[in-house]
Amino acid sequence: MGSFGENLRRERELRGVSLREIADGTKISVRFLQALEEDRADVLPGGLFPRAFVKQYAMYLGLDADKAVADYVAANGAAPEERRVSPMPPRRGWPVSPGHLFLAALAILAVALTLRRGGPAERALPEPTPPVAAAPAVLPTDRVYPSPSVAAPVAAPSDSLVLTLTAQQDCWVEVRADGETVVNRVLASGESQTFEARGEIVLSVGNAGGLSLRVNDRPALPLGRSGEVRKNIVITPQNLPSLVQQDGAEPDGHSG
């Protein structure tokens, strides 16, 4: 298990992303990004900046940003800063003269005499108005299309795609199915995962030679060499014949 910075660099290199790309996308200088990967907290500005840098770095790579920040704090022993609230200075009271005290005593005495004689009658509070029951909503009973109990199941489209990835080596993969990212992580050697889409799959890999795939249960052609980065490989029912091996063809593309 490497250090925090080594793990960051490994995740970046598996995705084939340069520090310059992250700097351009996050507006963080390359110098500070290098400091994160080299565990050089002394190079980074103080305050909340290092945690903000880690969060943006992780989000750019598609990592769990909250976990990355927590790992950084654990590695560098930087507890979250707490805001210090300065106590308000004690407010000085106004000086009270004997005359003021005499007037205050007279006012209290007058109030006491008034209450003893029977002060003004208390205002009777109005009786609460009983709530009016709302009229029951009229629900249509003759326009249910179709009835929930007889709803027919939606048939799966005939042009759906089923992609199975198997890692022979550790390999970063990103899969977008019908526009939605369904995975963005490193597959460990020997790990296999299957994805399904209705019309389109876009695949990116960080180690093309360390990954094999099948589409609709047919072996696909090799994606590239070991260590080669391939991004945005579009798979659709229309271009599927050009991406899979033809019946009778050798896996490595050589005959006989």
N, C-alpha and C positions, 0 to 999 in steps of 0.2 A: 504494500500500500504506500503510494508516494505521498509527498507533501501536498498541501492545498494547491500551491501554484503548479506543481507537476501534473496534478489531476486536471486542472484547467487547461493546460497546454495539450495534454493528451486528447481531451474532448475536442479541442479546436482542430488539432491535426487530423483526427479521425474524420472530421467533416470536410477536410480540405479547404479550410478557411484561413486566410492570412490575417496577421495583426492589423495590417493596413485596411482591410475590409471592415473589421470591427471598429477601427478608429473612425472611418468614414461614416459608418452607420450609427455610431453612438456619440460622435463628437468628443470622444475621450482621446487624449494624446497617446501616441504609440509608446512614449516613455512611461506613462503610468500603467498601460496595459502590460508592458514588459515587467514592470515592478510587481504586478500581481502574480505573473507566472513565475517570477524568480523569488517570491516570498520576501520582497524588499519593502516591508511596510514603512521603513524609515524614509523612503523616497516619496511616498504618497502624502498629499495634504492631510491636515488633521480634521477633526470633527466627523461629520457624517459622510464626507466625500468618499472614503474607501468603500463603505458599504454600498453607496450609490453606484460606484464603479462596478463592483462585483455583480450587483443586481442587473445592470444594463448589459454587462458582458454575458451573463448567463441567459438573459432573455434573447439576446441576439443569436445564441447557439441553440435555443430551444430547450435549455435546461430548466430544472426547478429552481427559480430565482430565490425563493425563501430558504430552501435548503442550502444553496450556495452561500448566502449571507450568513446563515447559522454556522456553516463549516468555517467560514473566514473568521468569524468572531471567536469560535472555539480554538482555531489555530493561532490566533494572535493575541488572545486574552483581552480583547477589547470589549468591555461591557457596554451596553447601550447607555448613551449619555442621558442623564436626567436633568430636567430643567430645574434650576434653583429659583425659588420664589423669595425675593427679598422681603423680610417682614416690614410691615408698615410702621412708621414711627408712631409712638403713642400720642394720641391727640390730647392736647392740654385743655382742661376745662376753663370756662369763663369764670372770673372771680365773682363771688356772690356777696353782696353787701347785706347788712342787717335789715335795710329797708325792703330789699327784695324778699327776704325771708318773712317779714311781717305781712307783706301783701299776699304771699303764697299761703300763709296760715289763714288769713281772712277768707280767701277763695275756697279753701278746703272746708272751713266752718260753714260758709254759705251753702255749699253743696250738701253738707250733712243735714242742715236744717230743712232744706228743700225735700230731701228724701224722707225725713222723719214725718213731715206734714203730709206726705203723699204726693209724690211728684206727678208729672204729666203721665196720663194713662199710656200704657204701652200700646203700640200699634198692633192691631190684630193682623197676623199674617194671613193672607188669602189662602183659602182651602185649595190644595192642589187639584187641578183638573184631572179627572180620571182619563187615562189614555184611551184614545179611540181606536178600536181594532181596525186594522187595515183590511180593506176589501180583498178577498182572496183573488189572486191573479187568475185570469181566465187562460187556461192552457189549451192550445189547439189540439184536437184529438184526431183530426182527419187529414193531417199533412205531415206524416212521418215517413220520410223516404230514405232508406228502406227501414223496416222495423229492426231494432238492434238484435233481436233474437234470430233474425233470418238473414243478417248481413253476410254476403258471400265473401270468402277469403280472396285477397288480391293475389293473383297469379304472378309468380316471379318472371321477370322479362327473360326472353330467350337469349338476349345479347349480354347477359351479366358476365362479370369477370371474377375469377377466383385465382388469387396470386398466393403461392406458397414460397417462402424464403427459407433457405437452409444455410447456415454459416459454417464453412469449413475452417475459417479463422475469425478472430474478433473483427467485427465489421460494423461501422456506423451506418444506419439506414434511416431514411425518411420516406414515408408512404403517405400520399394524399389520395383518398378515394372520393371521387365525385366532388372534389374541391375542399374536402375536410381532411385535416392532418390526423391520421389514426395512429401513427407511431413516429417517434423521433428519438432514437436512442441507439446504443451499441448492442448488437446481438453477440452473445458469447459463442465461442467455437462449439459446434454441435447443437446449437439452439435452432429451433424451427418455429415459424409463425405463419399463419394464414390470414389473408384479408380478402374481402369481397366488395365489389363495386357494381353499380348498375350500368355505368357507361364509360368511365375513364379512371385509370390509375396513373399517377405520376410518381416515379421512383427515383430517389437519389441515394448513392452509396459512396462510402469513403474507402472501400477496399474491394474493387470490382472483382479481382481474381479470387477473393476469399468467400464468395457468395454464389450459390446456385439457386435457380428459381424455376418454378413450374407455373404455367398459366393455363387454367382450365384443364389441369391434369396432363399437360403436354410439356416436356422439357424445353426450356428456352435456350437460345443461343448464348454463348459466353458474353458477359458484359465488358470484359477487359482484363488487363493484367493485374497481378498482385500489387497492391498499393496504389492502383490508379483510381482517381476520383471521377465518378460519372454523376452528373446532375440532370434532373428534369427529363428522365426517360419516360415518354408518354406511351401508355399502353391502352389501346381501344379495340373493340371488336373488329374494326376496319383494318387496322395495321397489324393485328395479331399474327396472320400468316407469315409476315416478314420477320417476326421476332422469335418464333418457336422453330424447333428442329422439324424438318420434314420427315414423314414416315420412312423408315429404312435408312436414315442418315446416321452416321457415326457421331457420338457425342462431341468428339474433338474436331469434327468437320472433315476428317480424312476418310476415304473409302478404302475398303479392302485392307 
